Amino acid sequence: MGTHLSGPRPPTANVTGQEFRVVPAAPEHAAHLSGLFVRAEAPCYCRYWHFEGNTNAWLDRSAHHVDESRAEMLRALDSGSDEMSGVLALTERDAIGWMKVAPAAAVTKLYAQRLYRSLPCFAGDREGVYTIGCILVDPAYRRRQVASRLLDGALALARRRGARALEAFPRRAEGISDAEAWTGPFSLYRRAGFEVVHDFAPYPVMRRML
């Protein structure tokens, strides 16, 4: 199980006239986080990397059993599980963004994907490697630097938890939809100093040493 660390409040930033701050996700954010997934019409509730069934079973869960995913998310958040380690962008009223940033060992399903399985860049000591599993920004606040601020918060959180590297799995393609870029766009990580450690367009692996 992971623990949520406290610390100095990050500086605020202005988005369309509203101040927001980026903070580590904690149990008291349950209602805000649920509201974000509802407004974004995202039925996954950040459970894909932890769902053990096949693709058809996941599609059925997302279409007909959304409450199960929501309940699992909230239980993981309440317990401080690494499955809900991440950062939130918060206004005074709502969560407007979420980024999952967890130990690589908490998202083994990601690394087991055919594209990434057994790549040389994942060889050797993996202790202290963290992963960005997904990004979700409220549709009303997209393309307004919320994701960049979330990434800044993710880097800070990973450092505070003793991570030595942060890995990302973006989409690198022109004209993809927001839904297709749920692991983040390539340009976001490049601007933040991530380096390509496995170049397989449109699915590169990127890493930033901390």
Contacts in CASP RR format, 6 or more apart in sequence:
PFRMAT RR
TARGET T0000
AUTHOR 0000-0000-0000
METHOD contacts of the structure
MODEL  1
MGTHLSGPRPPTANVTGQEFRVVPAAPEHAAHLSGLFVRAEAPCYCRYWH
FEGNTNAWLDRSAHHVDESRAEMLRALDSGSDEMSGVLALTERDAIGWMK
VAPAAAVTKLYAQRLYRSLPCFAGDREGVYTIGCILVDPAYRRRQVASRL
LDGALALARRRGARALEAFPRRAEGISDAEAWTGPFSLYRRAGFEVVHDF
APYPVMRRML
1 79 0 8 1.000
1 80 0 8 1.000
1 81 0 8 1.000
1 82 0 8 1.000
2 80 0 8 1.000
2 81 0 8 1.000
2 82 0 8 1.000
2 85 0 8 1.000
3 80 0 8 1.000
4 24 0 8 1.000
4 25 0 8 1.000
4 26 0 8 1.000
4 27 0 8 1.000
4 80 0 8 1.000
4 85 0 8 1.000
5 24 0 8 1.000
5 157 0 8 1.000
5 160 0 8 1.000
5 161 0 8 1.000
6 24 0 8 1.000
7 160 0 8 1.000
9 21 0 8 1.000
9 23 0 8 1.000
10 21 0 8 1.000
10 22 0 8 1.000
10 23 0 8 1.000
10 152 0 8 1.000
10 153 0 8 1.000
10 156 0 8 1.000
11 21 0 8 1.000
12 19 0 8 1.000
12 20 0 8 1.000
12 21 0 8 1.000
13 19 0 8 1.000
13 20 0 8 1.000
13 21 0 8 1.000
13 145 0 8 1.000
13 149 0 8 1.000
14 20 0 8 1.000
15 91 0 8 1.000
15 96 0 8 1.000
15 141 0 8 1.000
15 144 0 8 1.000
15 145 0 8 1.000
15 146 0 8 1.000
16 141 0 8 1.000
16 144 0 8 1.000
18 91 0 8 1.000
18 92 0 8 1.000
19 91 0 8 1.000
19 92 0 8 1.000
20 89 0 8 1.000
20 90 0 8 1.000
20 91 0 8 1.000
20 96 0 8 1.000
20 146 0 8 1.000
20 149 0 8 1.000
21 89 0 8 1.000
21 90 0 8 1.000
22 87 0 8 1.000
22 88 0 8 1.000
22 89 0 8 1.000
22 90 0 8 1.000
22 149 0 8 1.000
22 150 0 8 1.000
22 152 0 8 1.000
22 153 0 8 1.000
23 29 0 8 1.000
23 87 0 8 1.000
23 88 0 8 1.000
23 90 0 8 1.000
24 86 0 8 1.000
24 87 0 8 1.000
24 88 0 8 1.000
24 157 0 8 1.000
25 33 0 8 1.000
25 77 0 8 1.000
25 84 0 8 1.000
25 85 0 8 1.000
25 86 0 8 1.000
25 87 0 8 1.000
25 88 0 8 1.000
25 98 0 8 1.000
26 77 0 8 1.000
27 77 0 8 1.000
27 78 0 8 1.000
27 80 0 8 1.000
29 77 0 8 1.000
29 88 0 8 1.000
29 90 0 8 1.000
29 95 0 8 1.000
30 74 0 8 1.000
30 77 0 8 1.000
30 78 0 8 1.000
32 88 0 8 1.000
32 90 0 8 1.000
32 94 0 8 1.000
32 95 0 8 1.000
33 73 0 8 1.000
33 77 0 8 1.000
33 88 0 8 1.000
33 95 0 8 1.000
33 98 0 8 1.000
34 45 0 8 1.000
34 70 0 8 1.000
34 73 0 8 1.000
34 74 0 8 1.000
35 94 0 8 1.000
35 95 0 8 1.000
36 94 0 8 1.000
36 95 0 8 1.000
36 96 0 8 1.000
36 97 0 8 1.000
36 98 0 8 1.000
36 136 0 8 1.000
36 138 0 8 1.000
37 43 0 8 1.000
37 44 0 8 1.000
37 45 0 8 1.000
37 46 0 8 1.000
37 70 0 8 1.000
37 73 0 8 1.000
37 136 0 8 1.000
39 94 0 8 1.000
39 138 0 8 1.000
39 139 0 8 1.000
39 140 0 8 1.000
40 136 0 8 1.000
40 137 0 8 1.000
40 138 0 8 1.000
40 139 0 8 1.000
42 136 0 8 1.000
43 62 0 8 1.000
43 63 0 8 1.000
43 66 0 8 1.000
43 69 0 8 1.000
44 62 0 8 1.000
44 69 0 8 1.000
45 66 0 8 1.000
45 69 0 8 1.000
45 70 0 8 1.000
45 72 0 8 1.000
45 73 0 8 1.000
46 73 0 8 1.000
46 83 0 8 1.000
46 84 0 8 1.000
46 98 0 8 1.000
46 100 0 8 1.000
46 134 0 8 1.000
46 136 0 8 1.000
47 61 0 8 1.000
47 69 0 8 1.000
47 72 0 8 1.000
47 73 0 8 1.000
48 58 0 8 1.000
48 109 0 8 1.000
48 134 0 8 1.000
49 100 0 8 1.000
49 107 0 8 1.000
49 109 0 8 1.000
49 110 0 8 1.000
49 133 0 8 1.000
49 134 0 8 1.000
50 72 0 8 1.000
50 76 0 8 1.000
50 83 0 8 1.000
50 107 0 8 1.000
50 109 0 8 1.000
51 57 0 8 1.000
51 58 0 8 1.000
51 61 0 8 1.000
51 109 0 8 1.000
61 68 0 8 1.000
61 69 0 8 1.000
62 69 0 8 1.000
73 84 0 8 1.000
75 81 0 8 1.000
76 83 0 8 1.000
76 84 0 8 1.000
77 84 0 8 1.000
81 106 0 8 1.000
82 102 0 8 1.000
82 103 0 8 1.000
82 105 0 8 1.000
82 106 0 8 1.000
83 102 0 8 1.000
83 106 0 8 1.000
84 100 0 8 1.000
85 100 0 8 1.000
85 101 0 8 1.000
85 102 0 8 1.000
85 103 0 8 1.000
85 106 0 8 1.000
85 157 0 8 1.000
86 98 0 8 1.000
86 99 0 8 1.000
86 100 0 8 1.000
86 101 0 8 1.000
86 102 0 8 1.000
86 154 0 8 1.000
86 157 0 8 1.000
87 98 0 8 1.000
87 99 0 8 1.000
87 101 0 8 1.000
87 150 0 8 1.000
87 153 0 8 1.000
87 154 0 8 1.000
87 157 0 8 1.000
88 95 0 8 1.000
88 97 0 8 1.000
88 98 0 8 1.000
89 95 0 8 1.000
89 96 0 8 1.000
89 97 0 8 1.000
89 98 0 8 1.000
89 137 0 8 1.000
89 141 0 8 1.000
89 146 0 8 1.000
89 149 0 8 1.000
89 150 0 8 1.000
90 96 0 8 1.000
94 138 0 8 1.000
95 138 0 8 1.000
96 137 0 8 1.000
96 138 0 8 1.000
96 140 0 8 1.000
96 141 0 8 1.000
96 146 0 8 1.000
97 135 0 8 1.000
97 136 0 8 1.000
97 137 0 8 1.000
97 138 0 8 1.000
97 141 0 8 1.000
97 146 0 8 1.000
97 150 0 8 1.000
98 134 0 8 1.000
98 135 0 8 1.000
98 136 0 8 1.000
98 137 0 8 1.000
98 150 0 8 1.000
99 132 0 8 1.000
99 133 0 8 1.000
99 134 0 8 1.000
99 135 0 8 1.000
99 136 0 8 1.000
99 147 0 8 1.000
99 150 0 8 1.000
99 151 0 8 1.000
99 153 0 8 1.000
99 154 0 8 1.000
100 107 0 8 1.000
100 132 0 8 1.000
100 133 0 8 1.000
100 134 0 8 1.000
100 135 0 8 1.000
101 130 0 8 1.000
101 131 0 8 1.000
101 132 0 8 1.000
101 133 0 8 1.000
101 154 0 8 1.000
101 157 0 8 1.000
101 158 0 8 1.000
101 166 0 8 1.000
102 130 0 8 1.000
102 131 0 8 1.000
102 133 0 8 1.000
103 128 0 8 1.000
103 129 0 8 1.000
103 130 0 8 1.000
103 131 0 8 1.000
103 163 0 8 1.000
104 111 0 8 1.000
104 126 0 8 1.000
104 128 0 8 1.000
104 129 0 8 1.000
104 130 0 8 1.000
104 131 0 8 1.000
104 167 0 8 1.000
105 126 0 8 1.000
106 131 0 8 1.000
107 131 0 8 1.000
107 133 0 8 1.000
110 116 0 8 1.000
110 131 0 8 1.000
110 133 0 8 1.000
110 169 0 8 1.000
111 117 0 8 1.000
111 122 0 8 1.000
115 200 0 8 1.000
115 203 0 8 1.000
116 122 0 8 1.000
116 169 0 8 1.000
116 198 0 8 1.000
116 205 0 8 1.000
119 198 0 8 1.000
119 205 0 8 1.000
120 198 0 8 1.000
121 197 0 8 1.000
121 198 0 8 1.000
121 205 0 8 1.000
121 207 0 8 1.000
127 164 0 8 1.000
128 162 0 8 1.000
128 163 0 8 1.000
128 164 0 8 1.000
128 165 0 8 1.000
129 163 0 8 1.000
129 164 0 8 1.000
129 165 0 8 1.000
129 166 0 8 1.000
129 167 0 8 1.000
130 158 0 8 1.000
130 161 0 8 1.000
130 163 0 8 1.000
130 165 0 8 1.000
130 166 0 8 1.000
130 167 0 8 1.000
131 166 0 8 1.000
131 167 0 8 1.000
131 168 0 8 1.000
131 169 0 8 1.000
132 151 0 8 1.000
132 154 0 8 1.000
132 166 0 8 1.000
132 167 0 8 1.000
132 168 0 8 1.000
132 169 0 8 1.000
132 183 0 8 1.000
132 184 0 8 1.000
133 169 0 8 1.000
133 183 0 8 1.000
134 182 0 8 1.000
134 183 0 8 1.000
135 147 0 8 1.000
135 150 0 8 1.000
135 181 0 8 1.000
135 182 0 8 1.000
135 183 0 8 1.000
135 184 0 8 1.000
136 182 0 8 1.000
137 146 0 8 1.000
137 147 0 8 1.000
137 150 0 8 1.000
138 146 0 8 1.000
139 178 0 8 1.000
142 178 0 8 1.000
147 184 0 8 1.000
147 188 0 8 1.000
148 188 0 8 1.000
148 191 0 8 1.000
148 192 0 8 1.000
151 188 0 8 1.000
151 189 0 8 1.000
151 192 0 8 1.000
152 192 0 8 1.000
154 166 0 8 1.000
155 166 0 8 1.000
155 192 0 8 1.000
155 208 0 8 1.000
155 210 0 8 1.000
158 166 0 8 1.000
158 210 0 8 1.000
159 210 0 8 1.000
162 210 0 8 1.000
163 210 0 8 1.000
164 209 0 8 1.000
164 210 0 8 1.000
165 207 0 8 1.000
165 208 0 8 1.000
165 209 0 8 1.000
165 210 0 8 1.000
166 194 0 8 1.000
166 207 0 8 1.000
166 208 0 8 1.000
166 210 0 8 1.000
167 197 0 8 1.000
167 205 0 8 1.000
167 206 0 8 1.000
167 207 0 8 1.000
168 183 0 8 1.000
168 184 0 8 1.000
168 189 0 8 1.000
168 194 0 8 1.000
168 205 0 8 1.000
168 206 0 8 1.000
168 207 0 8 1.000
168 208 0 8 1.000
169 183 0 8 1.000
169 203 0 8 1.000
169 205 0 8 1.000
169 206 0 8 1.000
170 181 0 8 1.000
170 183 0 8 1.000
170 184 0 8 1.000
170 185 0 8 1.000
170 186 0 8 1.000
170 188 0 8 1.000
170 189 0 8 1.000
170 204 0 8 1.000
170 206 0 8 1.000
171 180 0 8 1.000
171 181 0 8 1.000
171 183 0 8 1.000
171 184 0 8 1.000
171 185 0 8 1.000
171 186 0 8 1.000
171 202 0 8 1.000
171 203 0 8 1.000
172 185 0 8 1.000
172 186 0 8 1.000
172 201 0 8 1.000
172 202 0 8 1.000
172 203 0 8 1.000
172 204 0 8 1.000
173 180 0 8 1.000
173 201 0 8 1.000
173 202 0 8 1.000
176 185 0 8 1.000
186 204 0 8 1.000
186 206 0 8 1.000
189 206 0 8 1.000
189 208 0 8 1.000
190 206 0 8 1.000
192 208 0 8 1.000
193 208 0 8 1.000
194 206 0 8 1.000
194 207 0 8 1.000
194 208 0 8 1.000
195 206 0 8 1.000
195 207 0 8 1.000
195 208 0 8 1.000
196 204 0 8 1.000
196 205 0 8 1.000
196 206 0 8 1.000
197 205 0 8 1.000
197 206 0 8 1.000
197 207 0 8 1.000
198 204 0 8 1.000
198 205 0 8 1.000
END
